[in-house]
Amino acid sequence: MATAVIVDAVRTPIGKGKPSGGLHDIHPVDLLAHSLRAIVDRTGIDPAEIDDVITGVVSQVGEQSFNIARRALLAAGYPESVPGVSIDRQCGSGQQAIAFAAQGVIAGTYDVVVAAGVESMSRVPMGSAAVGASDLNGVAFDDRYPDGLVGQGISAELIAARWDISRTAIDEFSLRAHELAAQATKNGLFDAELAPIAGLTADEGIRVGSTLESLGGLRPAYYDEAIAQRFPEIDWKITAASASQISDGSAAVLVMSEEKAAELGLRPRARVHTIAVAGDDPLLMLTAIIPATRKVLARSGLDLDDIDLFEVNEAFAPVVLAWAQELGVDLDKVNVNGGAIALGHPLGASGARLATTGLNALEQRGGRYLLQTMCEAGGLANATIYERLD
């Protein structure tokens, strides 16, 4: 059985997902092509060696529709012989792309794969793929959940209530994200992973100068009177500052077999150690990272104490805090260079972005194991363990 290794990983700086954002004028095809081109330029690999380009993208509509992976790889100058496919596991799409790439290598189907992700949320707004659909669920689904599910902001509020996470703890975590990201940027800790584009050389959403007092003055972002009556336990703690930012960006990860890397004279940075995916309550929706983490650890034969760093997508602050509380994880090991609250969350790209950032942080700190997990709409989560190679 082959070993799947990561030779390199790269990402664009993350732009604000609004018309004034630094990447708004970049077509999503060109945004993805930039990372696809960068991964080839950085490694020197002949793109004709690539067996597939697997790309996470959530809003597969408009400019991101009709299999953007294929158009982007051609835009990047890859040979016409290179295939591509676009996948959607919601926020975990980019991480799932890496998992599918590694699984293909392990199974012997692939020798070389680029796993990527892209989302231009300023040009293709979140939820736009569902526009015009009067009924997303059908009869049987609604029969199973007659009271209906809720949006992710409400799910985050329910998590905060059920895990008894205070507004102060939420605001402290949100402030921490920006402080860590600002410090990492100042110290050049992102430089090795970034492929600047359109004059953007650093992540655009990082805010400096916020205080607990200023965050404490923000109003709840998701208050709804009907929801308040349905869930009286919610006391409305989530603000715009404790949610991930709407963003534009792309990332690419070069995955291949260990044997192929040796043949090509390339030094692997890490191996894909263990992969898992899990489902959980679709009402709470964002808690599946808890069983996914337990599942990937059980499969790996490792314990929490063996993991040097964690990358946990900061969809909302209570998601990470509940996960850490449930599993007993030291937050000092989590998102050490900041997370999506500060860096942003370009949906389809975030899974590949977290892997890129996490692997760099692992190398910078001399660690061995990185565990990455992401909550996803519908009550899903991916979890992956990477092992740094000397």
Salt bridges, closest charged atoms under 4 A:
ASP8 OD2 - ARG42 NE 3.09
ASP8 OD1 - ARG269 NH1 2.77
GLU49 OE1 - LYS260 NZ 3.19
GLU63 OE2 - HIS27 NE2 3.98
GLU63 OE1 - ARG123 NE 2.79
ASP171 OD2 - ARG167 NE 2.89
GLU193 OE2 - ARG11 NE 2.66
ASP203 OD1 - ARG11 NH1 2.74
GLU233 OE2 - ARG162 NH2 3.48
ASP235 OD1 - LYS237 NZ 3.49
GLU263 OE2 - LYS260 NZ 3.14
GLU326 OE2 - ARG294 NH2 3.61
GLU363 OE2 - ARG269 NE 2.84
GLU387 OE1 - ARG271 NE 2.59
GLU387 OE2 - ARG368 NH2 2.68
ASP390 OD1 - ARG388 NH1 3.45
